[in-house]
Amino acid sequence: MLLKPQGKDLKIIGYYLGKIFIGIGLFMLLPIFTCILFKEINPLFDFASGMCVTLILGLLLNLLCKTDDEPNWMHGLIVVSLSWLGASLLGAIPLYLSGHWQSYLDAVFDAMSGFATTGLALVQDLDHLSFGHNLWRHLIMFLGGQGIIVFALSFLVRGFAGAFKMYVGEAREERVLPNVIGTARFIWILSIVYLIFGTLILGGVAILEGMKPARAFFHSACIFMAAFDTGGFSPQSQNILYYHSFPFEIVTIVFMILGALNFKLHYALWTGNRREIRRNIESVTFFITLMITFFIVARGLVKSHTYPTYFALFRKGFYQLISAHTGTGFMNIYAAQFIKEWATLALLGIVMAMSLGGSSCSTTGGIKILRIGIVGKAFLQDIKKIILPESTVTQEKFHHIKDVILEDKQVRAALLILVSYLGLYFLGALIGCALGYPFLEALFESTSAAANVGLSCGITRVSMPGVLKLTYIFQMWIGRLEFMSIFTLLGFLVAWIKGRR
Amino acid sequence: MIKNFGICIAILLLGFWVWDASYAQPLTVHQLIENAYEYDNQTVIFQGEAIGEIMVRGDFAWVNLHDGEKALGIWMPKEMVKEIHYLGSYKAKGDILEVAGIFHRRCLEHGADMDIHAQAIRKIQAGYAINETADPNKRKITLILVGVLCLTLILQILKKK
């Protein structure tokens, strides 16, 4: 029997939602400082307005829903799903006010794309966008990559019993440190340290490649955030193609891979356990899937004679592949070139890589390679069972920071998410086809949105139907949070309508 | 005989005129991508606003030109960039340039980038600095919202007391 949620439930959800909105509002101070620094007057008003609306809403929710009750699993998951939706709706306000987005829906699309670290964009005239707005586009990727809840747990909320429930709701099942607040803070410290070094390295390369220091470091900070958080936005409309630089591309490849690694693996490496990278099921699976998909992409490109030399094939083919597999979405070709010049086989390789994603507990989206590794191990175990004598007891193990015995419940959980993602990819493709797009293109774009990648073959543009924009927004949201939080929210709404008092 | 020869000359001239006209018209990035095989290694005319920055590499430089829909990288000798004074950004409208050069679908010199190697450039329209003035409506809305935020904060403080 479904029970109608009580006022107490709403208060708990509203209270924690309010705290997160306050955090997002305060985060807008960073672009405000940027606008002051670069003397951008109207963008300053845009962000001041956006910040005021966000803070007012957050404070009112805090005021009206003040409670000392601890959130349970349902509350935690609903807070997560609503905070991501709310963040996109509120984060879109300064974007829309800039006049560079044709409608509020387009601004929400880009804000969700940013928070979910997707990278699909509907911005107009990006090359004339202010520093403040450009920084905000990349900051929301940085915030979303690490996690909005991780941000709130790190800086805004003192330790409370419901912290872990919210942390899990944000598609992070693993803790780096025993304490969830400690884990959240570690993720942020690691990301900020990488941000500083990454910006310096990329900035140095950009200066050597002919950019002026101020713009070089601004671009580098933005590109680092987009690479490490596997987002894929860029300050210029040509994306990575703007820089015409192989060294710049090589450095971004390193940052994309770093972003796709599990934070637990980063911790192991930081604490001197370098062997972990060779033994971990995720790094091993990532290497194998990368090689398989690269073989497919390379075969397709060689067959269609798209690139004349192996160097060109590596620079374009491998770059797009690593961008797809890590879920970043950086592009060093034009979107239309995928369809005009790439063979179907190569496109399928890219779609496969996009669908897989990077590590769990990282900034990537998609199915995640830990699940692929687990399903692969289970598959091997079943084959062994068939081959070996019936009396033999087989036990499959995998190494993920420590040795873990493979259990049925892990396989079931991995398969459940895998099937859900495949369903989500095909749902988007189906809607795309229904709106008149060819199947492969619709599948490409849908997978890119749902796996939070951001590569585009040209469908994502201002003129695409509103239904498709809403579909991709939904896919980015549900894909980033890995279903459970959104399903809980839907269940809550059903209980609200149909439940008994 | 003379009549036939005359017709042939006329057809040739017409063909040359059509060919010349098709390449004299500035092309867009969209047209270049759509017909990349046809224009590959051909001399084309491209027109667009210089954006971002000039990235000097040795004796050459990269300048990205935006045709209003998409931007394309132009590889040109360093001397040519002296023509460019404004580059499109939030604070400036860039110079509008017309470039005649060789289009490459996959440039071998530049890692298979799609680009144009400029042979000549011409400034069609000079760019200018944009003097930003505060939008009175934005200022008004911001002030109202700051007022509401202050009231909410006062309410919060009163409730805590």
Interface residues (C-beta under 8 A of the other chain):
Chain A: E40 I41 N42 P43 F45 D46 A48 S49 C52 V53 L55 I56 L59 L60 N62 L63 K66 L97 D127 H128 L129 S130 F131 E209 G210 M211 K212 R215 Q236 S237 Q238 L241 Y242 Y243 H244 F246 T306 Y307 P308 T309 F311 A312 R315 K316 N332 I333 Y334 A336 Q337 K340 E341
Chain B: V29 H30 I33 E34 A36 I51 G52 E53 I54 M55 V56 R57 A61 W62 N64 H66 K70 A71 G73 W75 G88 S89 Y90 R105 R106 L108 H110 G111 A112 D113 M114 D115 E132 T133 A134 D135 K138 R139 I141 T142 L145 V146 V148 L149 T152 L153 L155 Q156 K159
